[in-house]
Amino acid sequence: MPARKEDPGILFPWKKLADAGFGYWYDVNNLKEPPPDFNTIWALRLIGYDISDPSKAIQAFKLHYLLVANANTLTDYDKRFFIPWR
């Protein structure tokens, strides 16, 4: 998990918090293919993840936004969840 905090887990109501104005969430109806030069590690950094261990940052992102535990790689489909944020 990211060094900045301990993630509360898969059942935490992340979307509900984002809907209330706390944090980011994706628009499930507007997922788009990222550009060919899209750098997911820098994208993770921009939304607040500690990227000193990229695999842990990816794992934390997937746990938080995709509700998938123990996965430290991003598929092409996963990358769509970075764009756009609301």
Backbone bond lengths (Angstrom), bond angles and torsions (degrees), N, CA, C in turn:
res aa  C-N    CA-C-N  psi(-1)  N-CA   C-N-CA  omega(-1)  CA-C   N-CA-C  phi
1 M - - - 1.444 - - 1.527 109.47 -
2 P 1.314 117.07 162.07 1.465 118.37 -177.02 1.518 111.14 -63.07
3 A 1.325 116.29 148.52 1.458 121.25 -177.40 1.526 112.50 -68.05
4 R 1.331 117.53 -19.31 1.462 119.51 -173.91 1.515 114.26 -74.33
5 K 1.330 117.67 -24.81 1.461 120.01 -178.65 1.517 110.26 -165.56
6 E 1.306 116.09 167.56 1.455 121.84 173.37 1.527 107.29 -94.05
7 D 1.318 117.78 125.04 1.456 122.38 -178.59 1.524 109.65 -73.25
8 P 1.348 118.31 133.52 1.465 120.07 -177.55 1.529 114.74 -72.54
9 G 1.312 118.16 -11.05 1.455 119.05 172.37 1.509 115.92 112.49
10 I 1.320 113.29 178.58 1.454 123.21 -170.83 1.536 113.56 -68.21
11 L 1.321 118.45 -27.19 1.465 121.39 -176.65 1.530 113.83 -89.93
12 F 1.314 117.15 -3.88 1.461 120.73 -179.81 1.528 109.29 -66.50
13 P 1.347 119.39 139.29 1.473 121.67 -175.70 1.531 113.91 -79.96
14 W 1.329 116.71 66.73 1.464 121.08 -176.60 1.525 112.91 -59.35
15 K 1.328 117.47 -45.46 1.467 120.46 -178.29 1.525 110.86 -63.27
16 K 1.295 116.90 -40.32 1.470 121.33 179.57 1.529 110.40 -60.68
17 L 1.306 117.07 -41.36 1.471 120.97 176.59 1.521 111.08 -64.78
18 A 1.324 116.85 -44.15 1.468 120.59 179.13 1.526 110.64 -62.62
19 D 1.329 117.19 -40.29 1.463 121.00 177.65 1.524 111.57 -62.12
20 A 1.330 116.38 -27.90 1.469 121.56 178.39 1.530 112.10 -87.20
21 G 1.352 116.85 2.23 1.458 120.81 176.74 1.513 115.70 98.32
22 F 1.327 117.44 9.17 1.457 121.39 -179.38 1.527 109.75 -111.86
23 G 1.326 116.70 102.44 1.455 120.58 178.79 1.516 112.36 95.46
24 Y 1.326 114.65 -175.76 1.455 123.29 -176.43 1.521 110.57 -108.49
25 W 1.309 115.77 154.65 1.455 121.22 169.52 1.513 107.47 -149.58
26 Y 1.290 117.82 162.48 1.454 122.55 -179.10 1.519 109.50 -95.98
27 D 1.308 115.87 159.46 1.462 122.40 175.88 1.524 106.94 -96.92
28 V 1.317 116.92 102.39 1.466 122.41 -174.45 1.534 112.22 -60.27
29 N 1.326 117.18 -23.05 1.460 121.05 179.98 1.522 112.71 -88.08
30 N 1.316 117.02 -0.25 1.461 120.23 -174.55 1.531 111.57 -136.11
31 L 1.316 117.74 34.87 1.464 120.48 178.59 1.518 109.02 -71.44
32 K 1.321 115.91 133.28 1.456 121.08 -177.92 1.525 110.22 -127.38
33 E 1.299 114.57 156.54 1.465 121.31 174.91 1.529 107.99 -69.97
34 P 1.336 118.56 128.40 1.467 119.19 176.58 1.526 110.91 -70.21
35 P 1.328 117.05 159.11 1.468 119.42 177.98 1.524 110.92 -62.99
36 P 1.340 117.84 157.35 1.468 121.21 -177.22 1.528 113.60 -57.29
37 D 1.311 118.29 -31.19 1.468 120.90 -178.22 1.529 112.92 -94.80
38 F 1.332 117.51 16.26 1.463 122.04 -178.22 1.523 110.29 -63.50
39 N 1.313 116.47 127.93 1.457 122.15 -178.33 1.528 108.74 -105.63
40 T 1.317 116.18 103.59 1.461 119.69 -175.69 1.528 112.61 -65.91
41 I 1.310 117.62 -32.13 1.468 119.66 179.93 1.530 110.16 -65.99
42 W 1.328 116.89 -44.13 1.468 118.85 177.16 1.517 111.12 -67.59
43 A 1.322 117.75 -33.64 1.466 120.88 176.34 1.531 110.02 -63.01
44 L 1.318 116.73 -41.66 1.462 120.12 176.49 1.529 110.95 -60.65
45 R 1.316 115.65 -41.79 1.469 120.27 178.45 1.532 110.83 -61.78
46 L 1.330 116.09 -43.02 1.462 120.28 -178.15 1.522 113.07 -64.17
47 I 1.321 117.43 -28.76 1.463 118.49 178.49 1.528 112.48 -97.41
48 G 1.335 116.51 12.82 1.459 120.36 167.85 1.511 117.90 105.38
49 Y 1.311 118.48 7.12 1.459 119.74 179.57 1.522 111.42 -85.26
50 D 1.326 115.80 143.98 1.454 122.80 172.39 1.526 106.57 -76.37
51 I 1.318 117.12 115.77 1.472 120.39 -175.75 1.528 112.91 -99.91
52 S 1.329 116.68 15.19 1.468 118.29 178.97 1.536 111.28 -63.06
53 D 1.322 117.00 -26.61 1.464 122.50 171.87 1.532 105.81 -125.22
54 P 1.339 117.40 90.98 1.464 120.68 -174.53 1.532 114.62 -54.88
55 S 1.323 117.55 -37.82 1.470 118.27 -178.42 1.528 111.06 -65.97
56 K 1.326 117.70 -36.09 1.468 120.37 176.60 1.524 111.26 -69.88
57 A 1.326 116.90 -36.66 1.469 120.09 177.74 1.529 109.99 -64.73
58 I 1.320 117.36 -42.83 1.461 121.38 177.93 1.523 110.26 -63.24
59 Q 1.316 116.67 -43.56 1.459 121.08 179.62 1.531 110.37 -60.68
60 A 1.320 117.31 -43.69 1.464 120.92 179.22 1.527 111.20 -65.22
61 F 1.342 117.29 -41.12 1.462 121.41 177.76 1.527 110.60 -60.12
62 K 1.331 116.50 -47.19 1.461 120.41 -177.93 1.527 111.40 -66.29
63 L 1.310 117.32 -36.15 1.458 120.76 177.18 1.523 110.44 -65.17
64 H 1.311 116.32 -43.94 1.469 122.73 -176.90 1.525 112.05 -70.70
65 Y 1.323 117.95 -52.64 1.464 121.52 -171.44 1.528 115.08 -97.24
66 L 1.309 117.80 -31.45 1.466 120.48 -176.37 1.520 112.84 -106.56
67 L 1.339 115.78 -4.10 1.465 122.82 178.37 1.524 112.36 55.96
68 V 1.341 114.67 41.02 1.461 122.08 178.48 1.525 107.68 -119.96
69 A 1.309 115.98 122.35 1.465 119.94 -179.50 1.529 110.54 -94.23
70 N 1.328 115.16 151.30 1.467 122.95 173.46 1.522 113.82 59.22
71 A 1.311 117.13 40.37 1.462 120.94 175.42 1.519 107.52 -127.53
72 N 1.327 117.80 118.39 1.469 119.67 -175.54 1.521 113.37 -115.83
73 T 1.332 116.68 24.08 1.456 120.77 172.53 1.525 108.44 -128.37
74 L 1.317 116.16 153.01 1.460 121.48 179.31 1.522 110.29 -108.59
75 T 1.308 116.21 128.83 1.459 120.78 174.83 1.530 108.15 -84.90
76 D 1.318 116.92 170.00 1.467 120.09 175.56 1.525 110.29 -59.84
77 Y 1.323 117.01 -38.17 1.465 120.25 177.85 1.532 110.83 -63.97
78 D 1.327 118.42 -43.71 1.469 122.34 179.51 1.526 111.46 -57.23
79 K 1.322 116.44 -37.75 1.465 120.88 -176.80 1.525 112.12 -63.30
80 R 1.311 117.20 -22.97 1.471 120.66 178.28 1.531 111.97 -65.75
81 F 1.327 117.47 -20.81 1.455 120.95 -177.85 1.528 112.63 -76.62
82 F 1.324 117.67 -6.79 1.448 120.91 175.55 1.528 111.92 -82.12
83 I 1.350 116.98 -22.89 1.465 121.40 -170.44 1.523 109.26 -130.20
84 P 1.282 122.12 129.30 1.460 127.98 -13.82 1.528 111.46 -92.83
85 W 1.292 113.58 156.97 1.477 120.57 174.03 1.510 108.67 -92.65
86 R 1.288 115.14 155.43 1.472 120.06 172.71 1.495 109.65 -132.50
